[in-house]
Amino acid sequence: MKETFGKPCVGAIIEKNEKGVDYILVQERNKQNGVPENGLLEIPAGKIREYENIFNALRREIMEETGLTITEIQGEDESVECECNGYTVISFNPFYSSQNLSGVYSIILQTFICKAEGNMLEKSDESINIRWIQISELKELLEKDQSIFLSNAY
């Protein structure tokens, strides 16, 4: 029997403060293959390419999905890169890690808190309705109906 492995992914909780109000960037999933998760709220995230630095993957995914440029990744300055026995290894601490233990997608997601700037896309190949939402409104939505949020499906 052929073994199947979980895919490493990276995601961003992108924050901003405007006139004393805290916001987080969200988007609605809109994959072209019409997956059941389409329409659910999510943070921007995606798969890490083989041997791609996790912080570069995060910057690439955010640019592809939102059009924004990451200006700060919490924890990146504390990451350590070293050469050992022919390997280049990076050690880092994400904001949180999660893994799908069942479902359609077997992924392991490393999520970071970030800041970004630039002109936001209206939509991408995988998402629509990309927007800033007040943290207080996000909290109300979560308390009202968690089923409108995507967990780790990628």
QUILINNOR-V752498 format. One record per residue. N is the residue number from 1. SS is DSSP state (2 for helix, 1 for strand, 0 for the rest). Layout:
n->N ss->SS
n->N ss->SS
This chain:
n->1 ss->0
n->2 ss->0
n->3 ss->0
n->4 ss->0
n->5 ss->0
n->6 ss->0
n->7 ss->1
n->8 ss->1
n->9 ss->1
n->10 ss->1
n->11 ss->1
n->12 ss->1
n->13 ss->1
n->14 ss->1
n->15 ss->1
n->16 ss->1
n->17 ss->1
n->18 ss->1
n->19 ss->0
n->20 ss->0
n->21 ss->1
n->22 ss->1
n->23 ss->1
n->24 ss->1
n->25 ss->1
n->26 ss->1
n->27 ss->1
n->28 ss->1
n->29 ss->1
n->30 ss->0
n->31 ss->0
n->32 ss->0
n->33 ss->0
n->34 ss->0
n->35 ss->0
n->36 ss->0
n->37 ss->0
n->38 ss->0
n->39 ss->0
n->40 ss->0
n->41 ss->1
n->42 ss->1
n->43 ss->0
n->44 ss->0
n->45 ss->1
n->46 ss->1
n->47 ss->1
n->48 ss->0
n->49 ss->0
n->50 ss->0
n->51 ss->0
n->52 ss->0
n->53 ss->0
n->54 ss->2
n->55 ss->2
n->56 ss->2
n->57 ss->2
n->58 ss->2
n->59 ss->2
n->60 ss->2
n->61 ss->2
n->62 ss->2
n->63 ss->2
n->64 ss->2
n->65 ss->2
n->66 ss->2
n->67 ss->0
n->68 ss->0
n->69 ss->1
n->70 ss->1
n->71 ss->1
n->72 ss->1
n->73 ss->1
n->74 ss->0
n->75 ss->0
n->76 ss->2
n->77 ss->2
n->78 ss->2
n->79 ss->0
n->80 ss->1
n->81 ss->1
n->82 ss->1
n->83 ss->1
n->84 ss->1
n->85 ss->0
n->86 ss->0
n->87 ss->1
n->88 ss->1
n->89 ss->1
n->90 ss->1
n->91 ss->1
n->92 ss->0
n->93 ss->0
n->94 ss->0
n->95 ss->0
n->96 ss->1
n->97 ss->1
n->98 ss->1
n->99 ss->1
n->100 ss->0
n->101 ss->0
n->102 ss->0
n->103 ss->0
n->104 ss->0
n->105 ss->0
n->106 ss->0
n->107 ss->1
n->108 ss->1
n->109 ss->1
n->110 ss->1
n->111 ss->1
n->112 ss->1
n->113 ss->1
n->114 ss->1
n->115 ss->1
n->116 ss->1
n->117 ss->1
n->118 ss->0
n->119 ss->0
n->120 ss->0
n->121 ss->0
n->122 ss->0
n->123 ss->1
n->124 ss->0
n->125 ss->0
n->126 ss->0
n->127 ss->1
n->128 ss->1
n->129 ss->1
n->130 ss->1
n->131 ss->1
n->132 ss->1
n->133 ss->1
n->134 ss->1
n->135 ss->2
n->136 ss->2
n->137 ss->2
n->138 ss->2
n->139 ss->2
n->140 ss->2
n->141 ss->2
n->142 ss->2
n->143 ss->2
n->144 ss->2
n->145 ss->0
n->146 ss->2
n->147 ss->2
n->148 ss->2
n->149 ss->1
n->150 ss->0
n->151 ss->0
n->152 ss->0
n->153 ss->0
n->154 ss->0
